[in-house]
Amino acid sequence: MPSEIRPFEEIRMLFAALPGPSADSVAAVRARDGELTKPPGSLGRLEEIVEWLAAWQGAPQPAVERPLVAVYAGNHGVVAQGVSAFPASVTAQMVENFRSGGAAINQICKAHGVGLKVYELALERPTQDFTQAPAMDEREAAATFAYGFEAIEGGIDLLAPGEMGIGNTTSAAAIYAALYGGPASRWMGRGTGVDDAGLSRKNAAIEAALALHGPHLSDPLEIMRRLGGREIAAMMGAITAARLNRVPVVLDGYVVCAAAALLHAMTPDAIAHCVAGHVSAEGAHREALERLGKKPLLDLGMRLGEGSGAGLAIGLIKTALACHRDMATFASAGVSGKETQPAP
């Protein structure tokens, strides 16, 4: 009998046949754009946004009718090292706040007509403290990755993964350091607002984890299970599921992009369907975006998480699409188009 395929090998198989962008859909968008009552290129990146939507939805008339922010919540064992200004119990409390409509992301989604789902990931059972052991075993990490696929159910047409998890900026910083090298201090920030002593503990925890797991950190999936968290694994799955189902993705901040960075390390094309919603004020998010080849749509000095920056960016994306879809053409408005100059 053939040997059983290991969970991580099943994940790797998903990347063998990722759908690509639709050149025909982009051409259709560009053709219509040339007919709209404006000078060519005058809407700048708004025009690029519509082309991106068309390319990855595979639709000459792209739509954003069912956008979703999917917030994944997980707890981290490394919190025991004193790396956060808040206790782990705050994760569950914030999940209840999301569900009762009291968080910033609730207001952002409401203002921009965006759906919101919250996925609670075994909050009563934090991951292992990664300074002492791998955060997850392979089977749990792969199962959590697969759980992320639920985000694209229900026919959504645009996805913005978000996260909540006390300690997860420590995890994200460790992931960036493992992927890109350099000292922990290069990649970390104050997260929820740790003081100088807490920042020192955070640095020590990341350096200890890198030393402990060093021999295994050449594999992005091993980095995910050893240094990541359940919300990071689930977001990796959600981003992958979106690609497989032609759903464009808006990346949020520092922690979400750590999940994207792991996918990018597996194959750069894995996040070609993603745009960066914003650049966070946390840590080295700007450098991470540069390494991912993503130019953020917004730069507002935010570092909240929750999918908040991506949710705001969806408002911008919907505006770009409305301009493309609803502007008059030169012909329909009776406006003279650009004159063709006679040849000399």
C-alpha angles and dihedrals in degrees: 000000000000116000118258115266110245116240094248091051089057089055093049090053090062091068095058095084111024113165115248133218121287110245091188092057092050090050091052091051092049091049092054092043089058090058098050122108097259138078113275112273094007093127091056114193092006087073091049090051092058091048089051092051092049093047096053100035087049088226128129087207103041120199139201102196101128108032117167137199107205112196116198118198124199139159125230128217091211088075084084087074092066095250098140136061090221133055121249090251088075090073093066091041091054091048088058089048090054091049093049092049098247104119130092092251090058091057093045092051092046092050094051102036096250126149120236130206126176122207116198113206111202094296092176089063112051120200117264118280100265092211086069106029142349110299091232138005119245096259094051093045092050093046090051090049088053091048088061089068089077090077093077096052118113099044101283117176101199129030131201113182115208135178146209123190133131106236096021096118086061089053092047093049090051090051093051091047091049092049101040107022131224129104121315090248090067092063106034136082137179096281108192090005110286117183123238093276091051091048089053090051090049091052091048092049093052093046090049091051093049090051094047097047099030098116090057101045099094090083116072092211090053089050088052095053097038101042104015135080136232092263091053092050091047092049090052088055093047093051091048093047089050091054093049090052098042095249113145116228132219111206119217124204144306100322097039090051090053087063090047091048091057091052090046089052089055091052125338091224091063092085099035088113091059132092125193109246094199145337115254127223088226122108117307098334092134092056091046090054090050090053089050092049093239125140110203121238093214136030108189103144091252125155103165102112116200089117088285099138092044091048090055090048090055087063088056092046091052089051091052090051093047090055092050095044103039107031115108120250121234089253097049093046096044090237119148114246128222110302120242108230117223116251114259 
